[in-house]
Amino acid sequence: MNSLGPLETFQFELIENTDENKKFRSVLKYITAGKDLQAIDLLKDLYLLNQESSFGTSIANLLFDLSFSQAHWKQMAHIGLLEDERVEISNRLLAKACLNAKPVKLTFSKNHMKLPMELSLSGCPTVKIVINGKQKSFWLDTGAGMSVISCSIAKECQIPIFREQEMVVGNSTNKKIATDLAFINTLDMGHLRIHNLPSLVIADDSLTFQFPHSNEVMVIDGIIGWDVLQHLYLEIDYKQREVVIQMPIPADNKANNLFFCGAPIVKVKSEERDPLYFGLDTGANQTHFGHPLLSKIKDPVIEKKTLYAGGLGDLKERELETLEYLSLQVNPNQNIEFHNLRIMLSNFCTFFKLDGVIGSDIARNGRLIIDYFNRSFAVIL
């Protein structure tokens, strides 16, 4: 059995050079280079040629997640991936439903638009959207793999709910939450219209949060997830409280510091200029650290604190490790400092063990730019 440890922490050079290891390492290098389609092609070959591979479960789940993000429903069905029990059944049920639905389509009536943006009580950027003539407030959440709508909003907007078998999704603490599925006929976000959008339908109480220290209540109407955001050029201006959305266009000077592996991941550097890998979660109000980070930075100071933390349907006080200080080089010649970071509560992405997760606080006084088409992430302060 191969040891996945070095591969899970991006130390590809430390794995033994067997033929099997080389092929799987090539997959991971394609993924981290943002070459999703090349990774899918190689994963498909590995999946079909050798079901008994010691990497078999990882291959199946990586292939599923990358194919799901690309909406390759027919290909997934053709190779038997939708019946593979190594992939969680709820994920396969979602893919089967999408296989039989109309394809998602994005239509820009203007290539460039600015929308007013507000911050939720937790610090997540929110914008106004329109569904069936009704205006609602939706989060822009890169940490959500699929878009989400509450049960009450689905009912109010007369959106049919697809129910076949019981499905669950995981939140940021790995807690399973019951969900249904709906296909939103049209959703308007400024001059962008999204057709046939698959959306998780989650109970209102799982999308309602009460903050104990202030007694304020936060209710989430819905979430625009990575399934949509990956197709946009997106600027979130936290200082000016506005969002810029454009149709993405090819760029010559690609930063190539953003890739996808079950979730968006950003390549950054430590204060010592060592490479680090952080998930990107605009739904999180703060940046968090992961245990792999501690071996890559100088003299980390760790304490345990009782904090109010969690995710959908699981927000509560927890005793958590916190990191006193961290400096990240996010862009060339730009270091951003963080203080009192708490530990991540879940793995966030597929296969890899990350150094942390970047939250909305990274651009609290500036702009966050996400351009997955060009594999580019930037912060302008």
TORBALO-665994 format. One line per 8 residues: number of its first residue (from 0); for each residue x, y, z of N, C-alpha, C. Coordinates in steps of 0.1 Angstrom, whole numbers, plus 5000, padded with zeros to 4 digits. Each point is the difference from the previous one (the first is absolute). Last residue first. Layout:
<pts>
NUM = X,Y,Z,X,Y,Z,X,Y,Z  ...;
</pts>
This chain:
<pts>
380 = 4949,5460,4983,4997,5008,5012,5004,5014,4998  4989,4951,4972,5005,5014,4998,4996,5008,5012  5007,4946,4983,4994,5009,5010,5006,5013,4997  4991,4952,4969,5008,5011,5004,4993,5008,5011  5002,4953,4964,4994,5005,5012,5009,5012,5005  4991,4964,4954,5006,5011,5006,4992,5005,5012  4995,4968,4959,5007,4994,5012,5007,5011,5008  4970,5006,4961,5014,5002,4999,5009,4995,5012;
372 = 4953,4994,5000,5003,4998,4986,5014,5001,4997  4983,5012,5043,5004,4986,4998,5002,4997,4986  5000,5043,5031,4999,4998,4986,5004,4986,4996  4991,5038,5043,5000,4985,4997,4997,4999,4985  5015,5039,5040,4997,4998,4986,5002,4985,4997  4991,5039,5042,5004,4986,4997,4996,4997,4986  5011,5049,5030,4993,4992,4990,5005,4986,4999  5001,5034,5045,5003,5002,4986,4992,4991,4991;
364 = 5003,5000,5049,5002,5014,4997,5003,5003,4985  4992,4956,5017,4990,5008,5008,5001,5014,4996  5021,4956,4984,4998,5012,4992,4991,5010,5007  5012,4958,5020,5012,5003,4993,4999,5013,4992  4963,4979,5025,5009,5010,5007,5012,5003,4993  4968,4966,4987,4998,5013,4994,5008,5011,5007  5020,4950,5000,4987,5005,5002,4999,5015,4995  5033,4952,4994,4999,5015,5000,4985,5004,5000;
356 = 5026,4954,5019,4990,5005,4992,4999,5015,5001  5041,4959,5007,4990,5009,5006,4989,5003,4990  5036,4969,4993,5007,5008,5010,4990,5010,5007  4985,4951,4977,5004,5014,4997,5007,5006,5012  4992,4950,4976,4999,5006,5014,5006,5014,4999  4976,4968,4959,5011,5007,5006,4997,5004,5014  4966,4974,4975,5013,4994,5001,5011,5008,5007  4956,5027,4988,5002,4986,4997,5015,4996,5001;
348 = 4980,5042,5029,5001,4996,4986,5001,4985,4999  4990,5021,5044,4996,5010,4990,5001,4995,4985  5006,4981,5049,5011,5000,4990,4998,5009,4988  4981,5013,5049,4998,4989,4991,5012,5000,4990  4998,5032,5035,4991,4990,5006,4997,4988,4991  5044,5037,5009,4989,4996,4991,4991,4989,5007  5027,5035,5031,5002,4988,4992,4988,4998,4991  5011,5050,5016,4996,4987,5006,5002,4989,4990;
340 = 5025,5050,5008,4993,4992,4991,4996,4987,5007  5024,5045,5013,4990,4992,5007,4991,4992,4991  5024,5036,4974,5002,4998,5014,4989,4991,5005  5028,5017,4950,4988,4995,5007,5003,4997,5015  5020,5028,4952,5002,4995,5013,4986,4996,5006  5025,5006,4949,4988,5003,5008,5001,4993,5013  5033,5017,4955,4998,4991,5011,4988,5005,5008  5024,5008,4949,4989,5004,5009,4998,4989,5011;
332 = 5030,5000,4960,5003,5012,5008,4989,5005,5009  4983,4964,4967,5014,5005,5000,5002,5013,5007  4958,4973,5017,5004,5005,4986,5015,5004,5001  4984,4979,5037,4989,4996,4992,5003,5004,4985  5027,4989,5047,5002,5007,4988,4990,4996,4990  4997,4999,5056,4999,4993,4987,5004,5010,4989  5003,4992,5057,5002,5009,4989,5000,4992,4987  4983,4994,5056,5003,4994,4987,5002,5011,4989;
324 = 4991,4988,5058,5004,5009,4989,5003,4992,4988  4980,4980,5041,5002,5014,5004,5002,5009,4988  4971,4954,5001,5014,5004,4997,5002,5015,5002  4965,4960,5022,5002,5012,4993,5015,5003,4998  4962,4957,5014,5013,5005,4999,5000,5013,4992  4956,4984,5027,5008,4999,4988,5014,5005,5001  4948,4987,5024,5014,5003,5004,5009,4996,4989  4947,5018,4997,5010,4989,4999,5013,5004,5006;
316 = 4943,5016,4992,5013,5002,5006,5009,4987,5000  4964,5008,4960,5000,4999,5015,5013,5003,5006  4969,4988,4952,5007,5011,5005,4999,5000,5016  4982,4972,4960,5009,4994,5010,5009,5012,5005  4967,5001,4962,4994,4991,5009,5009,4995,5012  5026,5023,4962,4986,4998,4999,4995,4990,5010  5046,5014,5016,4994,5002,4987,4985,4998,5000  5043,5015,5038,4992,4989,4994,4995,5004,4986;
308 = 5017,5023,5052,5004,4997,4987,4992,4988,4994  5015,5033,5045,4988,4997,4994,5003,4998,4985  5036,4991,5041,4995,5009,4990,4986,4995,4995  5043,4993,5038,4986,4997,4998,4994,5010,4991  5054,4984,5002,4990,5010,5004,4986,4994,4997  5057,4988,5002,4987,4995,4999,4990,5010,5005  5051,5005,4975,4992,5000,5012,4987,4993,4998  5053,5008,4974,4986,4994,5001,4994,5001,5014;
300 = 5042,5020,4965,4995,5000,5013,4985,4996,5001  5047,4992,4965,4985,5002,5002,4996,5000,5015  5047,5001,4972,4995,5002,5014,4985,5004,5002  5014,4999,4950,5009,5001,5011,4993,5003,5014  4980,4971,4956,5003,5014,5004,5008,5000,5013  4985,4960,4978,5005,5008,4989,5003,5014,5004  4979,4964,5026,5013,4995,4997,5007,5009,4990  4955,5007,5013,5008,5003,5011,5015,4995,4998;
292 = 4961,4995,4969,5007,5013,5000,5011,5001,5010  4969,4962,4996,5012,4999,4991,5008,5014,5000  4957,4997,5024,5012,4994,5007,5012,4999,4991  4963,5038,4990,5000,4986,5001,5013,4995,5006  4969,5049,5002,5012,4993,4996,4998,4985,5002  4968,5047,4987,5003,4990,5009,5013,4992,4996  4970,5051,4992,5009,4990,4995,5004,4990,5011  4952,5027,4999,5014,5001,5004,5008,4989,4993;
284 = 4953,5006,4992,5003,5014,5004,5015,5001,5003  4975,4966,4965,5006,5000,5013,5004,5014,5003  4982,4988,4958,4990,4999,5010,5005,5000,5014  5028,5001,4961,4995,5013,5003,4988,4999,5009  5042,4968,4989,4986,4999,5005,4995,5014,5003  5044,4967,4979,4994,5014,4998,4985,4999,5004  5048,4970,5013,4987,5001,4994,4995,5014,5000  5053,4988,5001,4989,5004,5008,4987,4999,4992;
276 = 5057,4988,5001,4987,4997,4993,4988,5002,5009  5058,5014,4993,4989,4996,5009,4987,4999,4991  5059,5005,4995,4987,4999,4995,4989,4995,5010  5044,5029,5014,4997,4987,4997,4986,4999,4994  5025,5039,5018,4998,4998,4985,4999,4986,4997  5000,5022,5044,5013,4995,4996,5000,4996,4985  4961,5015,5020,5009,5011,5002,5014,4996,4996  4964,4972,4976,5002,5004,5013,5009,5012,5001;
268 = 4966,4990,4958,5014,4996,5006,5000,5005,5014  4960,4982,4961,5006,5012,5006,5014,4996,5006  4955,4981,4968,5014,4998,5003,5005,5013,5006  4948,4979,5000,5009,5011,4996,5014,4996,5004  4950,4974,4989,5012,5000,5008,5009,5011,4994  4944,4980,4998,5011,5009,4995,5011,5001,5010  4971,4955,4997,4998,5014,5005,5011,5008,4994  4997,4956,4987,4989,4999,5009,4996,5013,5006;
260 = 5038,5005,4976,5001,4986,5004,4989,4997,5010  5023,5042,4965,4988,4994,5006,5003,4985,5003  5030,5051,4995,4996,4987,4994,4989,4994,5008  5036,5046,4993,4986,4996,5005,4997,4987,4992  5038,5029,4991,5001,4998,5015,4986,4995,5006  5018,5018,4954,5000,4985,5002,5002,4997,5015  4998,5043,4971,5007,4998,5013,5002,4985,5003  4997,5025,4951,4992,4991,5009,5009,4998,5013;
252 = 5000,5032,4957,5008,4999,5012,4993,4993,5011  4979,5007,4958,5013,4996,4997,5009,4997,5012  4945,4994,4995,5010,5010,5004,5014,4994,4996  4943,4993,4986,5014,4994,5002,5009,5012,5003  4950,5005,5016,5007,5000,4987,5014,4995,5002  4947,5001,5027,5015,4999,5000,5005,5000,4986  4957,5027,5018,5002,4987,4993,5015,4999,4999  4982,5027,5042,5003,5001,4985,5000,4986,4994;
244 = 4988,5032,5048,4999,4987,4993,5002,5002,4985  5007,5025,5052,5001,5002,4986,4999,4986,4994  4983,5024,5049,5005,4989,4993,5000,5003,4985  5000,5030,5050,4995,4997,4987,5007,4987,4994  5010,5030,5041,4987,4993,5001,4994,4998,4986  5043,5020,5014,4990,5008,4994,4986,4994,5000  5037,4977,5020,5001,5014,5005,4989,5009,4994  5006,4954,4988,4995,5001,5013,5000,5014,5005;
236 = 4998,4975,4952,5006,5012,5006,4994,5002,5013  5007,4960,4962,4992,5003,5012,5008,5012,5007  4998,4976,4948,5007,5009,5009,4991,5003,5012  5004,4962,4957,4993,5005,5011,5009,5009,5009  4989,4971,4951,5011,5008,5005,4993,5008,5011  4981,4951,4987,4999,5015,4999,5014,5006,5003  4985,4952,5002,4998,5005,4986,5001,5015,4999  5002,4976,5042,5012,4996,4992,4999,5005,4986;
228 = 4964,5006,5032,5011,5010,5001,5012,4996,4992  4961,4970,5003,4998,5012,4992,5012,5009,5000  5001,4961,5025,4995,4995,4988,4998,5012,4990  5012,5006,5046,5011,4999,4990,4996,4995,4987  4961,5023,5029,5012,4992,5003,5010,5000,4989  4957,5029,5023,5006,4998,4987,5014,4994,5002  4955,5000,5034,5014,5001,4997,5003,4998,4986  4955,5016,5036,5007,4990,4991,5014,5003,4997;
220 = 4971,5019,5035,4990,4996,4990,5006,4990,4991  5013,5010,5052,5005,4999,4987,4989,4996,4990  5005,5025,5051,4992,4991,4992,5006,5000,4986  5013,5015,5054,5004,5001,4986,4992,4989,4992  4997,5029,5050,4997,4988,4993,5003,5003,4985  5016,5019,5053,4996,5003,4986,4998,4987,4993  5016,5007,5046,4986,4996,4998,4995,5003,4986  5045,5006,5022,4992,5012,4996,4985,4996,4998;
212 = 5032,4967,5014,5005,5012,5007,4992,5013,4997  4992,4955,4979,4996,5001,5014,5004,5013,5007  4984,4989,4949,5013,5003,5006,4998,5003,5015  4973,4970,4960,4998,5010,5011,5014,5002,5007  4980,4980,4949,5010,5000,5010,4997,5011,5011  4979,4969,4955,4997,5010,5009,5010,4999,5012  4994,4969,4963,5005,5012,4994,4996,5012,5009  4986,4956,5011,5014,4998,4997,5007,5012,4994;
204 = 4953,4999,5008,5007,5001,5013,5015,4997,4999  4970,4998,4962,5002,5013,5004,5008,5001,5013  5006,4960,4965,4990,5004,5009,5004,5014,5006  5017,4986,4951,5003,4996,5014,4990,5007,5009  5013,4986,4946,4989,5006,5008,5002,4995,5014  5034,5006,4953,4996,4992,5012,4989,5008,5007  5009,5004,4947,5001,5006,5013,4996,4991,5011  5011,5008,4942,4997,4990,5011,5003,5007,5013;
196 = 4985,5026,4955,5010,4999,5010,4997,4989,5010  4982,5021,4955,5000,4986,5004,5010,4997,5010  5009,5046,4979,4989,4992,4997,5002,4985,5005  5016,5055,5009,5005,4986,5001,4987,4991,4998  5018,5054,4989,4989,4991,5002,5005,4985,5000  5019,5054,5008,5003,4986,4997,4988,4992,5003  5005,5048,5007,4998,4997,4986,5004,4986,4996  4988,5007,5050,5003,5011,4992,4997,4997,4985;
188 = 4992,4962,5021,5009,5007,5009,5005,5011,4992  4958,4960,4997,5007,5013,4995,5008,5006,5010  4977,4949,4986,5005,5009,5011,5007,5011,4994  4965,4957,4983,5008,5012,4997,5003,5008,5013  4983,4954,5002,4999,5003,4986,5008,5012,4995  5011,4965,5040,4994,5014,4999,5000,5004,4985  4999,4952,5028,5006,5006,4988,4993,5014,4998  5009,4966,5046,4991,5007,4991,5008,5005,4988;
180 = 5003,4962,5045,5006,5007,4989,4989,5007,4992  5011,4984,5055,4993,4997,4988,5007,5007,4988  5018,4985,5052,4998,5009,4990,4991,4994,4989  5024,4996,5054,4991,4995,4990,4997,5010,4990  5046,4995,5028,4988,5008,5000,4991,4994,4989  5048,4987,5030,4991,4997,4989,4987,5007,5002  5052,5013,5018,4986,4996,5004,4992,4998,4988  5046,5018,5002,4998,4986,4996,4986,4994,5005;
172 = 5016,5046,5003,5004,4992,5011,4998,4985,4998  4987,5034,4969,5014,5003,5002,5005,4993,5013  4960,4977,4974,5002,5014,5002,5015,5002,5004  4972,4961,4968,5008,5003,5012,5002,5015,5001  4957,4970,4980,5012,5007,4996,5008,5003,5013  4958,4964,4981,5006,5008,5010,5012,5007,4994  4950,4971,4986,5013,5005,4997,5005,5009,5011  4959,4961,4986,5006,5009,5009,5014,5003,4997;
164 = 4968,4988,4960,5005,4993,5011,5005,5011,5010  4974,5016,4966,5000,4986,4996,5004,4992,5011  4983,5054,4986,5002,4990,5010,5000,4986,4995  5002,5056,4985,5002,4987,4996,5003,4991,5012  4971,5048,4993,5011,4993,5007,5001,4986,4996  4981,5050,4979,4997,4986,5002,5013,4994,5007  4985,5052,5003,5010,4991,4994,4998,4986,5003  4978,5046,5013,4993,4989,4992,5010,4992,4992;
156 = 5007,5036,5033,5003,5003,4986,4995,4989,4991  4994,4996,5047,4995,5014,4997,5002,5003,4985  5018,4959,5018,4985,5000,5000,4995,5013,4995  5046,4997,5005,4996,4991,4989,4984,5000,4999  5019,5022,5037,5002,5008,4988,4995,4992,4987  5000,4978,5042,4989,5010,5000,5002,5009,4987  5033,4967,5009,4987,4994,4997,4989,5010,4998  5050,5015,4989,4993,4995,5012,4987,4994,4996;
148 = 5046,5000,4970,4988,5008,5002,4992,4995,5012  5052,4997,4971,4991,4996,5011,4988,5009,5000  5046,4982,4967,4991,5011,5005,4990,4994,5009  5047,4975,4996,4988,5002,4992,4992,5012,5006  5042,4990,5019,5002,4994,4987,4988,5002,4991  5019,5032,5040,4989,4991,4997,5001,4994,4986  5031,5032,5017,5002,4988,5007,4988,4990,4999  5003,5045,4982,5008,4991,4992,5002,4987,5007;
140 = 4961,5038,5001,5007,4991,5009,5009,4991,4992  4965,5044,5003,5009,4996,4990,5011,4991,5008  4945,5010,5014,5015,5001,5002,5008,4996,4987  4949,5022,5000,5008,4988,5000,5014,5003,5003  4947,5022,5002,5014,5002,5003,5007,4987,5001  4953,5016,4971,5006,4994,5012,5014,5004,5002  4951,5011,4969,5014,5003,5003,5004,4994,5014  4963,4986,4959,5001,5003,5014,5015,5002,5003;
132 = 4982,4986,4957,4995,5013,5003,5001,5004,5015  5017,4958,4983,4986,5001,4997,4994,5013,5005  5045,5001,5016,4995,4987,4995,4985,5001,4999  5047,5033,5007,4986,4999,4997,4997,4986,4995  5040,5027,5033,4997,4992,4989,4985,5000,4998  5042,5028,5029,4986,4998,4997,4999,4992,4987  5042,4996,5035,4995,5008,4990,4985,4997,4998  5045,4993,5038,4987,4996,4995,4996,5010,4989;
124 = 5047,4981,5031,4994,5009,4990,4986,4995,4995  5020,4989,5050,5000,4995,4987,4994,5010,4990  5005,5003,5050,5010,5006,4991,5001,4994,4986  4968,4992,5039,5013,4993,5001,5011,5005,4991  4956,5019,4999,5005,5002,5014,5013,4992,5003  4993,5014,4950,4991,4993,5009,5006,5003,5014  5008,5034,4959,5006,4989,5008,4989,4994,5009  4994,5025,4950,4999,5002,5015,5007,4988,5006;
116 = 4999,5028,4949,5002,4988,5008,4999,5003,5015  4986,5018,4945,5002,5003,5014,5002,4987,5008  5014,5001,4949,4989,4998,5008,5003,5004,5014  5018,5005,4945,5002,5002,5014,4987,4998,5008  5022,4982,4949,4989,5006,5008,5005,5002,5014  5011,4983,4944,5006,5006,5013,4989,5006,5008  4991,4979,4958,5012,4993,5004,5006,5004,5013  4947,4999,4985,5012,5009,5000,5012,4993,5005;
108 = 4964,4974,4994,4995,5010,4991,5009,5013,5000  5008,4945,5010,5003,5014,5004,4994,5009,4990  4992,4946,5017,4998,5010,4989,5003,5014,5006  5006,4943,5010,5002,5013,5005,4999,5010,4988  4983,4946,5013,5004,5010,4990,5001,5014,5007  4994,4941,5009,5001,5014,5005,5005,5009,4989  4973,4955,4988,5013,5005,5004,4999,5014,5005  4960,4963,5006,5005,5009,4990,5013,5006,5004;
100 = 4987,4952,5020,4995,5014,5000,5006,5008,4988  5011,4954,5016,4987,5000,4993,4994,5014,4999  5042,4992,5022,5002,4993,4987,4987,5001,4992  5002,5016,5045,5005,5009,4990,5002,4994,4986  4987,4972,5036,4990,5010,4998,5004,5010,4989  5032,4969,5015,4990,4994,4992,4988,5009,4997  5034,5015,5029,5005,5000,4986,4990,4993,4991  4990,5002,5046,5000,5013,4994,5004,5000,4986;
92 = 5004,4960,5024,4986,5003,4997,4998,5014,4994  5043,4986,5015,4996,4993,4987,4985,5003,4997  5017,5017,5040,5007,5007,4989,4996,4993,4986  4985,4980,5040,4993,5013,4998,5006,5008,4988  5021,4959,5015,4988,4998,4992,4992,5013,4998  5054,4995,5004,4989,5001,5009,4987,5000,4992  5043,4974,4982,4995,5014,5000,4987,5001,5008  5019,4958,4993,5011,5008,5007,4997,5015,5000;
84 = 4972,4967,4977,4997,5002,5014,5012,5007,5008  4982,5002,4947,5012,4996,5008,4998,5004,5015  4972,5010,4960,4996,4988,5008,5012,4995,5009  5003,5037,4970,4988,5003,5008,4995,4988,5008  5038,4998,4969,5003,5007,5012,4988,5003,5009  5006,4977,4955,4996,4993,5012,5002,5007,5013  5007,5013,4952,5011,4992,5005,4997,4993,5014  4968,5028,4976,5005,4990,4991,5011,4991,5006;
76 = 4981,5038,5024,4991,4988,4999,5006,4989,4991  5023,5040,5004,5000,4994,5013,4992,4987,4999  4999,5028,4963,5013,4993,5000,5001,4992,5014  4963,5029,4993,4999,4988,4991,5013,4992,5001  4998,5041,5025,4991,4990,5005,5000,4987,4991  5030,5043,5009,5002,4989,4990,4990,4988,5004  5010,5048,5019,4987,4995,4996,5001,4989,4989  5035,5022,5028,5000,5003,4985,4986,4996,4994;
68 = 5010,4992,5046,5001,5015,4998,5000,5004,4986  4998,4954,5011,4988,5007,5005,5001,5015,4997  5038,4973,4991,4989,4998,4990,4988,5007,5004  5034,4999,5031,5005,5008,4989,4989,5000,4989  4993,4972,5038,4999,5015,5003,5004,5009,4989  5003,4952,4994,4987,5004,5002,4999,5015,5002  5042,4980,4997,4994,5001,4987,4985,5004,5002  5024,4994,5039,5006,5012,4993,4993,5001,4986;
60 = 4988,4962,5026,4995,5013,5006,5005,5012,4993  5016,4957,4987,4986,5001,4997,4994,5013,5005  5046,4990,5009,4998,5003,4986,4985,5002,4997  5013,4987,5043,5003,5014,4997,4998,5004,4986  4993,4955,5013,4990,5009,5006,5003,5014,4997  5033,4969,4984,4986,4998,4994,4990,5010,5006  5050,4990,5006,4994,5013,5000,4986,5001,4995  5025,4960,5000,5000,5004,5014,4995,5015,5002;
52 = 4983,4968,4959,5011,5008,5004,4999,5004,5015  4970,4973,4971,5006,4995,5012,5012,5008,5004  4974,5008,4960,4991,5002,5011,5006,4995,5013  5019,5014,4950,5004,4992,5012,4991,5004,5012  4993,5017,4955,5010,4989,4997,5003,4992,5012  4969,5038,4999,4995,4989,4992,5010,4988,4999  5011,5040,5025,4987,4994,5005,4996,4988,4992  5036,5026,4985,5004,4993,5012,4988,4992,5006;
44 = 4992,5029,4964,5008,4989,4995,5004,4991,5012  4978,5040,5010,4991,4991,4993,5007,4987,4995  5025,5036,5018,4993,4993,5011,4990,4989,4994  5023,5029,4970,5009,4990,5006,4993,4992,5011  4975,5035,4980,5004,4990,4990,5009,4989,5006  4989,5037,5027,4989,4992,4998,5003,4989,4990  5032,5033,5007,4999,4992,5012,4989,4990,4998  5004,5032,4967,5011,4990,4999,5000,4991,5012;
36 = 4970,5036,5001,4996,4990,4990,5010,4989,4997  5008,5036,5032,4990,4991,5004,4997,4990,4990  5039,5032,5014,4997,4994,4987,4990,4989,5002  5024,5030,5032,4987,5005,4995,4996,4994,4987  5038,4990,5030,5003,5009,4989,4988,5006,4994  4998,4966,5034,5005,5012,5006,5005,5011,4990  4982,4958,4984,4990,5007,5008,5006,5013,5006  5029,4971,4976,4990,5007,4991,4990,5008,5008;
28 = 5029,4974,5024,5007,5012,4995,4991,5007,4990  4985,4960,5019,5000,5011,5010,5007,5012,4994  4999,4961,4973,4987,5005,5002,5000,5012,5009  5040,4977,4995,4997,5008,4988,4986,5006,5001  5013,4969,5033,5006,5013,5002,4998,5009,4988  4985,4956,4996,4992,5008,5009,5006,5013,5004  5025,4972,4973,4988,5003,4993,4991,5008,5009  5040,4983,5018,5003,5011,4990,4987,5004,4993;
20 = 4998,4964,5031,5002,5013,5006,5002,5011,4990  4998,4956,4984,4987,5004,5005,5001,5014,5007  5040,4980,4985,4992,5004,4989,4986,5005,5004  5040,5006,5035,4994,4989,4993,4991,5005,4989  5032,5024,5035,4998,5001,4985,4996,4987,4994  4991,5024,5051,5008,4990,4993,4996,5000,4985  4994,5045,5030,4993,4987,4997,5009,4991,4992  5009,5046,5012,5003,4991,5011,4994,4986,4998;
12 = 4993,5041,4972,5014,4994,4998,5004,4989,5010  4958,5026,5002,5000,4990,4989,5014,4993,4998  4972,5029,5036,5015,4997,4999,5002,4988,4990  4957,5021,5016,5006,5006,4989,5015,4998,4999  4967,4980,5031,5005,5013,5005,5009,5007,4989  4979,4957,4993,4990,5008,5006,5004,5014,5005  5032,4968,4983,4991,5005,4989,4989,5009,5006  5029,4978,5030,5007,5010,4993,4992,5006,4989;
4 = 4979,4964,5025,5004,5011,5008,5007,5011,4992  4983,4954,4989,4995,5012,4993,5005,5013,5006  5018,4946,4995,4998,5011,5010,4996,5013,4993  4992,4948,4981,5008,5012,4999,4996,5009,5012  4999,4945,4998,4991,5012,5000,5009,5012,5000;
</pts>
